[in-house]
Amino acid sequence: MTDTPSPIPFGKPQLDEAAFDAVRTVLESGMLVHGTVTPAFEEAFAARIGAKEAVAVSSCTAGLHLTLFVKGIGPGDRVAVPAMTHVATAHSVELVGAEPVFVDVDPATGNMSPTALEAVDGPLSAIMPVHYLGLPCDMDRIRAVAEAKGAFILEDCALAVDATWDGQKAGTLGLAGSFSFYPVKHMTSIEGGMVTTNDSGLATQLRKRRAFGYNRALGERTRPGIYDVDTLGLNYRMSEVEAAVGLTQVARMDEFQAARRSNDAALRAILTRIEGLTVFPDRHGKALSSHYCLNAVLPKDGSVSRDAVVDGLKARGIGSSVHYPGPVPLFTYYSDKYGYKSGDFPVAEWLAEQTISLPVGPHLGPGDAERLGNAFREAYMEGSK
């Protein structure tokens, strides 16, 4: 009797005994927030990225919002955002009262198109490049636009831990970058995020405003509960439990990333031989991917049914995802508010309709990448109309 192969989910957090021990230590200490573990996690992550500062927050979205908030972005400001991204990128702009200016993406990478960005009329206060599925944007041209318009750059690094542009890591390519530690990302802190920056003044304000705007100069450490509030702040801090998990994950990043690179290469070798299939690159110009997942894009002519391919993969025990289900400006909230319509972002619309994201994470076992590639090839042929 042949054993049925184990399912391959799109993602799965990799937690070892060190993570469980770290959580127990925090829980037994009774110090669940405002302890010493969060600063240790910040220091370790900053060292990994090569940034002067790292500020732990409750999510990547919180990090984006908090940075825009601290920088004073609000009504009357315009912020460039790629049309193909998670809605959180645009939501962070909306939440401070600014206007997201959507930019179509490059068909070769899915990243914000520098040509489309250069064509944006009018002022921009900030530019938010999203490193699509972990491949860095063309930062040379984006920086040139930012300089010309007097805008700062806030990177959305949700999928870009360890990605590099010209040898420099994502999260250090602009004023600041925000990372996600959602369970199926490169590393996890259960929930949570991190803002990296080389601007110490910005980091100080981020730390202050992630915790209500407390001014602790009155000596809370010696007089518990005594503080002043001299600025508006939010409740975006990270718990010690989350930081404890995150700290153990940073220590395993070399292991995780080696597995991702190996799985990506094995899967890519199979998929690039499928006629009509577009496989997004893991390197492009000066950009080297973080290998979050492998993005396969079906033919533009609709000759292969995505639903059929996804169903075929599912029947074979293979998990997949879609990045993303629609261009953000065509979601009802944004189309109703700003009047965007079908046809305004042709590349993003093509990707939304035809993309399938496949796993390459460290949860894949020996031979899983090859199994996944062969399963995709079979499902692709079945889905051909």
N, C-alpha and C positions, 0 to 999 in steps of 0.2 A: 504494500500500500504506500503510495507516494504522499509525503507530507505536503499540506497546503502552505505555500510561502506566507510568511508574516506580512501583514499590510505595511505599506510605507506611507506614513502620514506626511503632509506637506512640511510640518515642523513639529519638533518635540523638544522641550527644555531638557538640558543635560545637567542634572543635579547629582552630585556625588556626596559621600559621607561628610566631606569637609563643609559643604553647604548646610547640611542638617546640624552638624556640630556647632557651626557659627550661629545659627538661629537659636539653638538651645542656650548657648552662652548669653546671647542678648536677652532672651526671655527670662533666664534665671537672674540676670543682673537687675531687672526691674527698670532699667533705663531704656525706654522704647523710642524716645525722640531726644534730640539735643544732646546726644552722647558723643563718644570719641570715634565710633565706627564710621559714621558718615564722612567726617573729614579725612579719615584714612582711605576710604573709597575714592573720594575726590582726588586725593593726591596720587593714588595708584592709576586712576583713569587718565589724569592729566599727563602723567609720565608716559603712558601707553600711546597717547595721541601726539605728544610733543607740544602740548600747550602749557602756557604759564599757569593758567587757572582752570579749574573745573568746578562747577557749582551743581550739586545734586538737586533735582526737582522731582515732582510727583509723576511727570510724564514728559515725553517729547513735546506734546502739544503745549503743556504748561511752560516748557522752556522757550518755545517760540513766542507765545503770548507774553510771557514775563519780559523777555528781551525787548520786544516792541514797546511794551508798556514803560519799561525803564528808560528807553530812548525817547520817550515822549511822542511816539507816533500816534496819531489820532485823526479826528475829523479834518478834512482838507488835505490829508496826505494820501499819496498814491504809492502802492507797493506792487512791484512786478512779481508774479507767481506763475509757474508753468501750468498749462491747462491739464496736463496729465500728472496727477499726484493724488495722494490721499487728501480727502476734504479737510483734514486738520490744518494743512498748510494755509489754505484760504480762510478757514474759520478763525485762525489766530489774528489775521488782519481785520476781519469783520468785527471781532470782539473788542478791538481798541477803537473802532469807529472809523477806520481808514478804508480806502477803496482798493480791493485787489484788482490789478490790471493783468488779465490773463494773456499768456504768451504761448503760442503753439510750440510743439516740440520737434526735435530733429528725427527724421525717419530712420536714421542709422543707429541711434542710441536711446531714443525716448527722453533725452534730456532737453531742458529749455533751449530752444533754438537761438543761437546768438544773432542770426540774421533777423529773426522776428523780434528779438529784444531791441536790436539797433533801430528797428522801424517804429518803435513805440513813440507816439507823439506826446509832447507835454512833459511836465516834470515827474520825477520819481524821487521819493524820499528813501526808499530801500528796495533792494532786490533780493529775492529769496530763491536761490537756485536749489533744486531738489536733485540729489544725486540718484537718478532713477535706478532702482534695484541694485544700488551700490557702485555704479560707474560714475565717477566724477564728471561734472559739466566742464565745458570749455571755459576755464576760469580766466584765461588771458583776455578773451573778448568780453566776458562779463565784467571783469575789473575795469576794462577800458570804458564801458558804458557807465558803470558806477562812478568812475572818476569824472566823466564828462557831465554827468547829471548831478553830481554832488550827493550821491546816494551811498548808504552803507550796505554791506553784504551780510545777510544772515543766512547761513547754510542750514537746510533741512537735511540732517545726516541720519535720519531714522534707520536707513538700511546701509549705512556707509562706514561702519567701524573698520578701521585699517585700510580703507580705500585711499589711493594716493593720486595726486595731480603733480606731475613733474617732480616726483619723489617726496612731496609734502603731503601730510595726511589731511583728509577731510576733517573739518572742525577747526582747522588753522588757516583756511584759505580766504577768510573774510574777517569781519569784526568778531563774529561769534558763530558757533554751530550748535545745533541741538540734536541729541541722540536719544534713541528709544531703547528701553530694556524690557519691552513686552516679551512674554514667555517664548515666542518662537523666533526672536531676533538673534543676532550673532551671539549675544550673551543676555542674561536676564537678571533682574533684581526683583522678580515677581511682577511688579509694575514699577514704573519709575523712568527717569530720564536724566540727562546731564547736559549742561551748557558749558562749552569750552570757549576760552577766549585768551588772548594775550594782553588784554586791557585790564589791568588790576583795578582801576577805578570802576569799570563796568561790573567786574566780579563782586566788588564790595557792595554795590547797589543791588545786584541780583540776590545776594545772600540776605541783605536787609529786607528787601521787598518780597522775598518768598515767604517771609514770616511776619506778615502784617505791618511791616515798617517800624518794628521795634527799634528804639534807640536805647541800648543797654548801658549808656554812659552813666546812668544814675546808680549803677552798681547792683544789678540783679543778683550777681554771684554772691555778694555779701549780704544783700537784703532781698531774699526771695520774693518774687512777685512785684518788685518795684522797677518800673521802666517808664520811659516816655515814648510817644509816637509822634514823630515829626515829619512823616511822609505817608502817602497812601501805599498800602501793601496788600498782598494776597496770602492765602494759605496753600503754598505750593511746595512745602518741605517734603523731604524723603524720610521715612521711618528708619530706625536703626536696624530693624529686621531686614528690610529691603537692602539696605547698604551692606549688611553682613553677607547676604547672598551674592550681591554684586561684586564684593571684594574677592570672594572665592572664584568667581567667574573670570575676572581679569587675569587671575593666575593661570587659567586654563586656555587663554586666548590663542597661544601659539598652537596648541593641540587642535583647537576648534578650526582655526584657519587653515591648517595643513590638510585637514579632512575635507574642508570645503573646496579647496583648490584641486585636490585629487578627484573628488566626486564630479566637480564641474568638468574637468578635462575628459574623464571617462564618458560622461553623458554627452558632452559636446561632440566627441569623436563619432558617435552614432547619429546624432540629430543632424549634423551638418551634411550628411550624405542623403538626406531625404529631399527629394526633388520638390521644389515649390515652397519649402519651409524657410522662413527667415529666422535665423538664430542670432540674437543680439550678442555683440562681442563682449568679452571680459576684459579687453584692453582696446583703447582707441586713442591714437595720438599720444599725448602725455598722460592719459588716464589709465589707471589700473584698478579693476573692480575689487570690491570686498567679497565678491562671490556669495551674495545673499541667496540668490536663486538663479536658475537659468530660464531666460525668457524666450519662448518659441512663439512666432507670430505666423498665423495661417495666411494663405494667399488672399490678396485684396479682392479678388473676383468672387469670393464666397464659394469656391468650388469644394471646399472642405468644411463640414459642419463642426463648429466648436462644441456644440452641445453633444454631438455624437462622439467626438474625441474624448471629452471629459467623462462621458458615461462609459466609454470603453476603458479608460484608465481606472475608473472607479470599480468596474467589474473585475479588473485584474488586481485590485487591492492597492492602487496607486492614488495618493492624494495630490491635488493640484490647487492652484489658486488663480486669481485674475488681478492684475495690477495695471489698470483699475477698471471698475465696471462702467465708467463713463467719464468723459471730460468734466472736470468740476464745474466750469461755467454753464454746462448744459444740465446740471442737476436743477431740480425745480426751484429751489431757493434762489440760486444765482441767476437762472434764466428769467425768472419772474422779476427780480429786482433790477437787473442790468440789461435785460432785453437780448441776451445772447440767443442764437438759434443754430439749428443744425446747418453744417457747412462752414461755420466760422472758424473751426479748428480741425481741418481735415486730417492731419496726421494723428492728433490725439483721438479723434473719432475712429480712425482705422484701428489703432491699438486697442481701444476699448472694446471694439467688436471682435477682434481676432486674436488677442493675446492669450497665451496660457503660460503660467509660471510653474516651473517644476522644481522639486526640492533637490538641494545638494548639501544639506546640512550634515553635521557630525552624527546625527542619529541614524544615517544610512549605514548598513552593515556591509561586510565584504560581498562584492558582487551585486549589491543593490543598484548601483548606478547603471551597470550594464543591463540588469533586468528591467529597470525603469525605461531605458532607451529603447529596448526591444519592444516593450509594451506600448510605448508611444508610437513607434513605427507601425505596429499592428493596428492600433486604434486610429491612426491617421489614415491608413488605407481603408479601413471600414467606414470612416467618416467622409471619404471622397464621394462626391455626388456624380 
